[in-house]
Amino acid sequence: MVKGRIAITNPSGLHLRPAGLLCKEAMKFKSQVTFIAGNTTANAKSVLSVLGACVKTGDEIELMCEGDDEEKAFNTIKAIIESGLNE
């Protein structure tokens, strides 16, 4: 398992469009991709799960990837989050 903390810096947090982008990226990998935000654990491959975590700008999540391509999944998703999810 690979995990690490990442700050959400995009202006609107994880609303529908960036949540969709995050899910689309996570679904490219075989690994299980989840994150913890506050007291909520979200499946990063499910838009509803990501939206349900209510992640806002400035929040910090703990991203976790587990599986065959966990390193690549973690690094790719971390990079897209840190880039602001195209916002």
N, C-alpha and C positions, 0 to 999 in steps of 0.2 A: 504494500500500500504506500502511495505517495500522498502527502498532504502538506498544506501550508496555508497561511493566512493571507488574505488579499483584501485591500480596501476598495470599495466601490466609489469611483471618482466621477462617473458620468453624471450630468446634471439632474437627471430624473430618476435615478435609481434603476431597479430592474422592473420597469413597466413593460407593457406588452411587446413592443418592438425589440428592445434589447433582450428580453427574456426569450423571445422567439429565435433571435440570433444565437444566443447562448445554447439553447436546446439543439438547434440545427448543427452547431459545431460539436456538441457532446455526442450526438447520435452517430457521428462519423467513426467513433471508436468502439471497440468491443468491450472495453473496460466499463465497470460500473463507475458512474460519475455522480457524486453527491456533494452537497455542501451544508454546513451548519450556519445558520444565521440566528443569533439569539438562542431561543429554546426550540427552534424549528429545524428539522432535518429535511432537506429537499432533494428530490431526484432531478438532476440537471438535464435529464432527457425528457422531462415532462413540463410543458409550458405552465400547466395549472399548478404543479408543485412549486415551480420557481415563483410564480405570481403569489402563491399562498404564503411564501416566506416573507413577503412584504419588506423587501430589501430597499433601503433608501440611500441617497447620496451620503457618503461619509461612513456608512456602516462597514463593518469588517466581517467577512465570511471566512470559514475554514473549508477550503476545497479539498476533496478527497477523491482519489482515483485508484481503483483496484482492478487488476486484470492483466491480460497479456501485453497490452500497449499502454500501461499506466503512466510511464514516464512521458511518452509523447503526448498523451491526452492531457496530463497535468500542465506541461509546458505550453501547449497550444492554447488551452482554455485560459490559463493564467495570463498569457500574452494578450489575448483578445479582451479580457476584462480590464487589464491595465491600460489598454489603448483607448478605453472609454466606450467600448461596444459601438463604435462608429457613430457616436453622437458628438 
